[in-house]
């Protein structure tokens, strides 16, 4: 057979297009964590697919959502050494190891970075926080150069305090933040509410609303804290206030109603709990369904 420049060019184009199509198909498949099975992960190598940084980032994110340690190991082994030094990959891997409960692996990657950037610092702080290592998160937070501090960094640090019961540390961090955003206020309110410091949480809501419109997330944080403390009176007040402030916001109102019904039920007031649930049913609205993943024999369900 004689190969001309034209035939070679056509063959090359066919191969490139076919490879590109496979890459796109894999990219779309990886967006769904349920597609992250062992066969698919192996296919990334066996089919010689163009596993670029975006492809690996999507794969890492999907595995992080699943939270499966063995799949984390599997995907990490397939990442070429030449990509492991890329900032985006490093940050994604720190996040991955944190979400599968392997903080030591996350720290190994972080410690190899000579000059961490904002994302890398923030991701490591968050990894500590996710695993109940609040003191380590705060210690690292205080090492971050001031010019690298970002809204997300503050939020992760406050979250770490919130989940480890470090309320005083959270207060100090919050006090020293110059530009307090809605997310920062919401996170601090959540921290105070988890610690049953309801008066201080309400004071922060009032402070925020002096210059901004009410935000439902802050009230949901306060209501969640009241639910955990089985504080029926406060739960009723918050729910009533939310109905006045957010009459058109169906999703947060349904979530708030569910929390209030739970408070009634846990306090033995089953009739009131039933009334709230009937109110939700008659409204025709439903609480958003959550998603969870389980791995069985290498297959994600």
DASUL-V457989 format. One record per residue. N is the residue number from 1. RES is the residue in one letter. PHI is phi in whole degrees, 0 to 359 (* if undefined). OMEGA is omega in radians with two decimals (NA if undefined). D_LAST is the distance of its C-alpha to the last C-alpha in Angstrom with 2 decimals. Layout:
n->N res->RES phi->PHI omega->OMEGA d_last->D_LAST
n->N res->RES phi->PHI omega->OMEGA d_last->D_LAST
This chain:
n->1 res->X phi->* omega->-3.14 d_last->49.93
n->2 res->X phi->262 omega->3.12 d_last->51.23
n->3 res->X phi->262 omega->3.08 d_last->48.79
n->4 res->X phi->266 omega->3.10 d_last->50.12
n->5 res->X phi->300 omega->-3.11 d_last->49.03
n->6 res->X phi->293 omega->-3.12 d_last->47.67
n->7 res->X phi->294 omega->3.10 d_last->45.56
n->8 res->X phi->296 omega->3.14 d_last->44.25
n->9 res->X phi->298 omega->3.13 d_last->43.44
n->10 res->X phi->295 omega->3.13 d_last->41.58
n->11 res->X phi->297 omega->-3.14 d_last->39.61
n->12 res->X phi->296 omega->3.13 d_last->38.73
n->13 res->X phi->297 omega->3.14 d_last->37.65
n->14 res->X phi->298 omega->-3.14 d_last->35.47
n->15 res->X phi->298 omega->-3.11 d_last->33.74
n->16 res->X phi->297 omega->-3.13 d_last->33.31
n->17 res->X phi->294 omega->3.13 d_last->32.00
n->18 res->X phi->296 omega->3.13 d_last->29.57
n->19 res->X phi->293 omega->3.13 d_last->28.34
n->20 res->X phi->297 omega->3.13 d_last->28.13
n->21 res->X phi->297 omega->3.11 d_last->26.13
n->22 res->X phi->297 omega->3.14 d_last->23.58
n->23 res->X phi->297 omega->3.14 d_last->23.43
n->24 res->X phi->297 omega->3.13 d_last->22.85
n->25 res->X phi->299 omega->3.13 d_last->20.07
n->26 res->X phi->294 omega->3.14 d_last->18.32
n->27 res->X phi->303 omega->-3.14 d_last->19.11
n->28 res->X phi->294 omega->-3.14 d_last->17.51
n->29 res->X phi->294 omega->-3.09 d_last->14.32
n->30 res->X phi->289 omega->3.12 d_last->14.12
n->31 res->X phi->296 omega->3.13 d_last->14.50
n->32 res->X phi->259 omega->-3.12 d_last->10.89
n->33 res->X phi->304 omega->3.14 d_last->8.83
n->34 res->X phi->294 omega->3.12 d_last->5.89
n->35 res->X phi->276 omega->-3.07 d_last->8.95
n->36 res->X phi->275 omega->3.07 d_last->9.72
n->37 res->X phi->262 omega->-3.07 d_last->9.55
n->38 res->X phi->300 omega->-3.13 d_last->12.80
n->39 res->X phi->300 omega->-3.11 d_last->14.36
n->40 res->X phi->295 omega->3.13 d_last->14.29
n->41 res->X phi->297 omega->3.12 d_last->15.69
n->42 res->X phi->293 omega->-3.12 d_last->18.33
n->43 res->X phi->299 omega->3.14 d_last->19.18
n->44 res->X phi->301 omega->3.12 d_last->20.47
n->45 res->X phi->266 omega->-3.02 d_last->23.23
n->46 res->X phi->297 omega->-3.11 d_last->23.78
n->47 res->X phi->271 omega->3.11 d_last->24.29
n->48 res->X phi->56 omega->-3.14 d_last->26.53
n->49 res->X phi->286 omega->-3.11 d_last->24.85
n->50 res->X phi->290 omega->-3.10 d_last->26.68
n->51 res->X phi->276 omega->-3.12 d_last->24.51
n->52 res->X phi->274 omega->-3.14 d_last->26.48
n->53 res->X phi->304 omega->3.13 d_last->26.11
n->54 res->X phi->303 omega->3.13 d_last->24.19
n->55 res->X phi->297 omega->-3.13 d_last->21.59
n->56 res->X phi->293 omega->3.12 d_last->21.17
n->57 res->X phi->297 omega->3.10 d_last->21.18
n->58 res->X phi->296 omega->-3.14 d_last->18.28
n->59 res->X phi->297 omega->-3.14 d_last->16.33
n->60 res->X phi->297 omega->-3.14 d_last->17.44
n->61 res->X phi->297 omega->3.14 d_last->16.56
n->62 res->X phi->297 omega->3.13 d_last->12.93
n->63 res->X phi->294 omega->3.11 d_last->12.69
n->64 res->X phi->297 omega->3.10 d_last->14.73
n->65 res->X phi->297 omega->-3.14 d_last->12.40
n->66 res->X phi->291 omega->3.14 d_last->9.61
n->67 res->X phi->76 omega->-3.10 d_last->12.60
n->68 res->X phi->261 omega->-3.06 d_last->12.04
n->69 res->X phi->296 omega->-3.10 d_last->15.60
n->70 res->X phi->296 omega->3.11 d_last->15.28
n->71 res->X phi->289 omega->3.07 d_last->13.60
n->72 res->X phi->298 omega->3.10 d_last->16.35
n->73 res->X phi->300 omega->-3.09 d_last->18.89
n->74 res->X phi->298 omega->-3.09 d_last->17.72
n->75 res->X phi->288 omega->-3.12 d_last->18.07
n->76 res->X phi->295 omega->3.14 d_last->21.28
n->77 res->X phi->297 omega->-3.07 d_last->22.89
n->78 res->X phi->270 omega->-3.13 d_last->22.67
n->79 res->X phi->282 omega->-3.14 d_last->24.47
n->80 res->X phi->300 omega->3.14 d_last->28.15
n->81 res->X phi->303 omega->-3.10 d_last->30.74
n->82 res->X phi->294 omega->-3.14 d_last->32.50
n->83 res->X phi->263 omega->-3.06 d_last->29.65
n->84 res->X phi->293 omega->3.13 d_last->29.14
n->85 res->X phi->270 omega->3.13 d_last->32.30
n->86 res->X phi->290 omega->-3.09 d_last->31.22
n->87 res->X phi->306 omega->-3.10 d_last->31.14
n->88 res->X phi->297 omega->3.13 d_last->27.94
n->89 res->X phi->294 omega->-3.14 d_last->26.08
n->90 res->X phi->300 omega->-3.14 d_last->27.62
n->91 res->X phi->297 omega->-3.14 d_last->26.69
n->92 res->X phi->296 omega->-3.14 d_last->23.06
n->93 res->X phi->288 omega->3.06 d_last->22.94
n->94 res->X phi->299 omega->3.11 d_last->24.70
n->95 res->X phi->297 omega->-3.14 d_last->22.15
n->96 res->X phi->301 omega->-3.10 d_last->19.24
n->97 res->X phi->296 omega->3.09 d_last->20.94
n->98 res->X phi->297 omega->-3.08 d_last->21.77
n->99 res->X phi->282 omega->3.06 d_last->18.25
n->100 res->X phi->261 omega->3.04 d_last->17.03
n->101 res->X phi->83 omega->-3.14 d_last->20.18
n->102 res->X phi->248 omega->-3.09 d_last->22.43
n->103 res->X phi->295 omega->3.13 d_last->25.40
n->104 res->X phi->300 omega->3.10 d_last->27.74
n->105 res->X phi->295 omega->3.12 d_last->26.01
n->106 res->X phi->298 omega->-3.12 d_last->26.18
n->107 res->X phi->293 omega->3.10 d_last->29.83
n->108 res->X phi->301 omega->3.12 d_last->30.67
n->109 res->X phi->292 omega->-3.10 d_last->29.78
n->110 res->X phi->298 omega->-3.09 d_last->31.54
n->111 res->X phi->294 omega->3.12 d_last->34.64
n->112 res->X phi->277 omega->-3.12 d_last->35.16
n->113 res->X phi->275 omega->-3.08 d_last->35.65
n->114 res->X phi->294 omega->-3.13 d_last->39.40
n->115 res->X phi->230 omega->-3.11 d_last->39.44
n->116 res->X phi->301 omega->3.06 d_last->36.13
n->117 res->X phi->265 omega->-3.09 d_last->35.77
n->118 res->X phi->302 omega->-3.10 d_last->34.65
n->119 res->X phi->296 omega->-3.11 d_last->30.97
n->120 res->X phi->293 omega->3.07 d_last->30.91
n->121 res->X phi->300 omega->-3.08 d_last->32.78
n->122 res->X phi->298 omega->-3.13 d_last->30.65
n->123 res->X phi->295 omega->3.13 d_last->27.33
n->124 res->X phi->291 omega->3.08 d_last->28.75
n->125 res->X phi->301 omega->-3.14 d_last->30.06
n->126 res->X phi->295 omega->3.13 d_last->26.67
n->127 res->X phi->298 omega->3.06 d_last->25.05
n->128 res->X phi->299 omega->-3.09 d_last->27.69
n->129 res->X phi->300 omega->-3.13 d_last->27.19
n->130 res->X phi->298 omega->-3.07 d_last->23.44
n->131 res->X phi->254 omega->3.06 d_last->24.26
n->132 res->X phi->71 omega->-3.12 d_last->27.17
n->133 res->X phi->259 omega->-3.05 d_last->29.79
n->134 res->X phi->299 omega->-3.11 d_last->31.90
n->135 res->X phi->296 omega->3.10 d_last->35.19
n->136 res->X phi->294 omega->3.12 d_last->34.00
n->137 res->X phi->297 omega->-3.13 d_last->32.59
n->138 res->X phi->291 omega->3.11 d_last->35.96
n->139 res->X phi->300 omega->3.12 d_last->37.95
n->140 res->X phi->291 omega->3.13 d_last->36.24
n->141 res->X phi->304 omega->-3.11 d_last->36.60
n->142 res->X phi->287 omega->3.08 d_last->40.34
n->143 res->X phi->271 omega->-3.06 d_last->40.59
n->144 res->X phi->286 omega->3.07 d_last->39.40
n->145 res->X phi->303 omega->-3.04 d_last->42.39
n->146 res->X phi->304 omega->-3.10 d_last->43.15
n->147 res->X phi->291 omega->-3.14 d_last->43.00
n->148 res->X phi->262 omega->-3.14 d_last->39.34
n->149 res->X phi->288 omega->-3.08 d_last->38.26
n->150 res->X phi->226 omega->3.10 d_last->36.12
n->151 res->X phi->309 omega->-3.12 d_last->34.72
n->152 res->X phi->297 omega->3.12 d_last->31.22
n->153 res->X phi->295 omega->3.11 d_last->32.89
n->154 res->X phi->298 omega->-3.13 d_last->34.55
n->155 res->X phi->299 omega->3.14 d_last->31.42
n->156 res->X phi->295 omega->3.12 d_last->29.49
n->157 res->X phi->294 omega->3.12 d_last->32.55
n->158 res->X phi->294 omega->3.08 d_last->32.96
n->159 res->X phi->298 omega->3.12 d_last->29.31
n->160 res->X phi->299 omega->3.09 d_last->29.78
n->161 res->X phi->297 omega->-3.10 d_last->32.89
n->162 res->X phi->302 omega->-3.06 d_last->31.20
n->163 res->X phi->278 omega->3.10 d_last->28.46
n->164 res->X phi->246 omega->3.11 d_last->31.09
n->165 res->X phi->71 omega->-3.11 d_last->33.80
n->166 res->X phi->267 omega->-3.03 d_last->36.14
n->167 res->X phi->292 omega->-3.13 d_last->37.79
n->168 res->X phi->297 omega->3.10 d_last->41.15
n->169 res->X phi->296 omega->3.11 d_last->39.67
n->170 res->X phi->296 omega->3.13 d_last->37.73
n->171 res->X phi->300 omega->-3.12 d_last->41.00
n->172 res->X phi->295 omega->3.12 d_last->42.81
n->173 res->X phi->298 omega->-3.11 d_last->40.30
n->174 res->X phi->299 omega->-3.12 d_last->40.28
n->175 res->X phi->300 omega->-3.06 d_last->44.07
n->176 res->X phi->270 omega->3.10 d_last->44.47
n->177 res->X phi->277 omega->-3.10 d_last->42.26
n->178 res->X phi->285 omega->-3.12 d_last->44.67
n->179 res->X phi->256 omega->-3.11 d_last->42.46
n->180 res->X phi->270 omega->-3.12 d_last->40.21
n->181 res->X phi->269 omega->3.10 d_last->37.61
n->182 res->X phi->301 omega->-3.13 d_last->35.63
n->183 res->X phi->296 omega->3.14 d_last->32.53
n->184 res->X phi->293 omega->3.08 d_last->34.78
n->185 res->X phi->301 omega->-3.10 d_last->36.38
n->186 res->X phi->300 omega->-3.12 d_last->33.07
n->187 res->X phi->292 omega->3.12 d_last->31.78
n->188 res->X phi->292 omega->3.10 d_last->35.11
n->189 res->X phi->296 omega->3.08 d_last->35.16
n->190 res->X phi->297 omega->3.14 d_last->31.74
n->191 res->X phi->299 omega->3.14 d_last->33.17
n->192 res->X phi->294 omega->-3.12 d_last->36.27
n->193 res->X phi->293 omega->3.10 d_last->34.46
n->194 res->X phi->297 omega->-3.14 d_last->32.26
n->195 res->X phi->268 omega->-3.13 d_last->35.59
n->196 res->X phi->62 omega->3.06 d_last->37.12
n->197 res->X phi->271 omega->-2.96 d_last->39.66
n->198 res->X phi->292 omega->-3.14 d_last->39.58
n->199 res->X phi->297 omega->3.13 d_last->43.07
n->200 res->X phi->294 omega->3.11 d_last->42.44
n->201 res->X phi->297 omega->3.13 d_last->39.14
n->202 res->X phi->294 omega->3.10 d_last->41.06
n->203 res->X phi->299 omega->3.11 d_last->43.83
n->204 res->X phi->293 omega->3.08 d_last->41.46
n->205 res->X phi->298 omega->3.13 d_last->40.19
n->206 res->X phi->298 omega->3.13 d_last->43.85
n->207 res->X phi->299 omega->-3.14 d_last->44.69
n->208 res->X phi->296 omega->-3.04 d_last->41.98
n->209 res->X phi->282 omega->3.05 d_last->43.03
n->210 res->X phi->295 omega->-3.09 d_last->46.64
n->211 res->X phi->236 omega->-3.10 d_last->45.84
n->212 res->X phi->221 omega->3.06 d_last->42.46
n->213 res->X phi->287 omega->3.11 d_last->40.81
n->214 res->X phi->302 omega->-3.12 d_last->38.70
n->215 res->X phi->233 omega->-3.00 d_last->35.02
n->216 res->X phi->298 omega->-3.11 d_last->32.54
n->217 res->X phi->301 omega->3.14 d_last->30.31
n->218 res->X phi->295 omega->3.13 d_last->33.31
n->219 res->X phi->290 omega->3.10 d_last->33.82
n->220 res->X phi->295 omega->3.09 d_last->30.19
n->221 res->X phi->296 omega->3.13 d_last->30.54
n->222 res->X phi->294 omega->3.14 d_last->33.77
n->223 res->X phi->293 omega->3.10 d_last->32.36
n->224 res->X phi->298 omega->3.10 d_last->29.40
n->225 res->X phi->296 omega->3.11 d_last->32.04
n->226 res->X phi->295 omega->3.09 d_last->34.19
n->227 res->X phi->297 omega->-3.14 d_last->31.34
n->228 res->X phi->298 omega->3.14 d_last->30.73
n->229 res->X phi->272 omega->-3.10 d_last->34.50
n->230 res->X phi->55 omega->-3.14 d_last->34.69
n->231 res->X phi->268 omega->-3.05 d_last->37.40
n->232 res->X phi->295 omega->-3.08 d_last->37.87
n->233 res->X phi->301 omega->-3.14 d_last->40.87
n->234 res->X phi->295 omega->3.14 d_last->39.33
n->235 res->X phi->300 omega->3.11 d_last->36.08
n->236 res->X phi->298 omega->-3.11 d_last->38.23
n->237 res->X phi->296 omega->-3.13 d_last->40.25
n->238 res->X phi->295 omega->-3.14 d_last->37.37
n->239 res->X phi->298 omega->3.11 d_last->35.74
n->240 res->X phi->299 omega->3.13 d_last->39.16
n->241 res->X phi->292 omega->3.12 d_last->39.75
n->242 res->X phi->296 omega->3.13 d_last->36.44
n->243 res->X phi->296 omega->3.11 d_last->37.34
n->244 res->X phi->282 omega->-3.07 d_last->40.61
n->245 res->X phi->281 omega->-3.03 d_last->39.32
n->246 res->X phi->233 omega->-3.08 d_last->36.24
n->247 res->X phi->298 omega->-3.11 d_last->37.09
n->248 res->X phi->263 omega->-3.09 d_last->35.24
n->249 res->X phi->269 omega->-3.02 d_last->32.10
n->250 res->X phi->293 omega->-3.06 d_last->29.94
n->251 res->X phi->300 omega->3.13 d_last->26.64
n->252 res->X phi->295 omega->3.14 d_last->28.28
n->253 res->X phi->292 omega->3.09 d_last->30.48
n->254 res->X phi->296 omega->3.12 d_last->27.69
n->255 res->X phi->299 omega->3.13 d_last->25.96
n->256 res->X phi->294 omega->3.13 d_last->29.44
n->257 res->X phi->296 omega->3.11 d_last->30.14
n->258 res->X phi->298 omega->3.12 d_last->27.01
n->259 res->X phi->297 omega->3.14 d_last->28.15
n->260 res->X phi->296 omega->3.10 d_last->31.68
n->261 res->X phi->300 omega->3.11 d_last->30.62
n->262 res->X phi->295 omega->3.11 d_last->28.84
n->263 res->X phi->296 omega->3.11 d_last->32.10
n->264 res->X phi->301 omega->-3.10 d_last->34.14
n->265 res->X phi->297 omega->-3.12 d_last->31.98
n->266 res->X phi->291 omega->3.12 d_last->32.06
n->267 res->X phi->263 omega->3.10 d_last->35.82
n->268 res->X phi->85 omega->-3.14 d_last->36.35
n->269 res->X phi->268 omega->-3.02 d_last->37.24
n->270 res->X phi->293 omega->3.13 d_last->35.07
n->271 res->X phi->297 omega->3.13 d_last->37.27
n->272 res->X phi->292 omega->3.10 d_last->36.80
n->273 res->X phi->298 omega->3.12 d_last->33.04
n->274 res->X phi->294 omega->3.13 d_last->33.08
n->275 res->X phi->298 omega->3.13 d_last->35.38
n->276 res->X phi->295 omega->-3.14 d_last->33.08
n->277 res->X phi->295 omega->3.08 d_last->30.07
n->278 res->X phi->292 omega->3.09 d_last->32.43
n->279 res->X phi->298 omega->3.10 d_last->33.53
n->280 res->X phi->296 omega->-3.11 d_last->29.98
n->281 res->X phi->297 omega->-3.11 d_last->29.53
n->282 res->X phi->293 omega->-3.13 d_last->32.91
n->283 res->X phi->290 omega->3.12 d_last->32.24
n->284 res->X phi->81 omega->3.13 d_last->29.51
n->285 res->X phi->262 omega->-3.12 d_last->27.27
n->286 res->X phi->230 omega->3.05 d_last->23.84
n->287 res->X phi->291 omega->3.13 d_last->22.12
n->288 res->X phi->300 omega->-3.14 d_last->19.44
n->289 res->X phi->281 omega->3.10 d_last->15.92
n->290 res->X phi->273 omega->3.14 d_last->13.96
n->291 res->X phi->237 omega->3.04 d_last->10.41
n->292 res->X phi->218 omega->-3.08 d_last->8.44
n->293 res->X phi->235 omega->3.05 d_last->5.61
n->294 res->X phi->223 omega->-3.14 d_last->5.30
n->295 res->X phi->253 omega->3.11 d_last->6.23
n->296 res->X phi->230 omega->-3.14 d_last->7.60
n->297 res->X phi->52 omega->3.08 d_last->10.47
n->298 res->X phi->82 omega->-3.13 d_last->9.78
n->299 res->X phi->254 omega->-3.13 d_last->6.53
n->300 res->X phi->267 omega->3.11 d_last->3.81
n->301 res->X phi->236 omega->NA d_last->0.00
